[in-house]
C-alpha cells in the first residue's frame, strides 16, 4: 500500500455524468485552477514543471475523452510523487 505524503483534492470538482459545453469548461477550468494552486510538493523544480505541464494539457482539452486522458496523466503523476489525487 502506498504511503501518501500529500493530497490534492479534485474529486469534489468532478462529476460521474458526461458534461459538455459551458459546464465541461467550468469543470475543466476548476481542475486546472486547483492544480495551479498546489504547493511545490517535493521542492523539486522538475516535479513542479511536470505538474504544470499536466495542467496545461488539461486546460487544452476540448471534450471529456481528452479530459479523462489528461486526468490519467495527473493520477500517474500523483502515484509517482506520492500525492493522493482524490
DAPERA-V439711 format. One record per residue. N is the residue number from 1. RES is the residue in three letters. SS is DSSP state (H for helix, E for strand, C for the rest). Layout:
BEGIN
n;res;ss
N;RES;SS
N;RES;SS
END
This chain:
BEGIN
n;res;ss
1;UNK;C
2;UNK;C
3;UNK;C
4;UNK;C
5;UNK;C
6;UNK;E
7;UNK;E
8;UNK;E
9;UNK;C
10;UNK;C
11;UNK;H
12;UNK;H
13;UNK;H
14;UNK;C
15;UNK;C
16;UNK;C
17;UNK;C
18;UNK;C
19;UNK;C
20;UNK;C
21;UNK;H
22;UNK;H
23;UNK;H
24;UNK;H
25;UNK;H
26;UNK;H
27;UNK;H
28;UNK;H
29;UNK;H
30;UNK;H
31;UNK;H
32;UNK;H
33;UNK;H
34;UNK;H
35;UNK;H
36;UNK;H
37;UNK;C
38;UNK;C
39;UNK;C
40;UNK;C
41;UNK;C
42;UNK;C
43;UNK;C
44;UNK;C
45;UNK;H
46;UNK;H
47;UNK;H
48;UNK;H
49;UNK;H
50;UNK;H
51;UNK;H
52;UNK;H
53;UNK;H
54;UNK;H
55;UNK;H
56;UNK;H
57;UNK;H
58;UNK;H
59;UNK;H
60;UNK;C
61;UNK;C
62;UNK;C
63;UNK;C
64;UNK;H
65;UNK;H
66;UNK;H
67;UNK;H
68;UNK;H
69;UNK;H
70;UNK;H
71;UNK;H
72;UNK;H
73;UNK;H
74;UNK;H
75;UNK;H
76;UNK;H
77;UNK;H
78;UNK;H
79;UNK;H
80;UNK;H
81;UNK;C
82;UNK;C
83;UNK;E
84;UNK;E
85;UNK;E
86;UNK;C
END
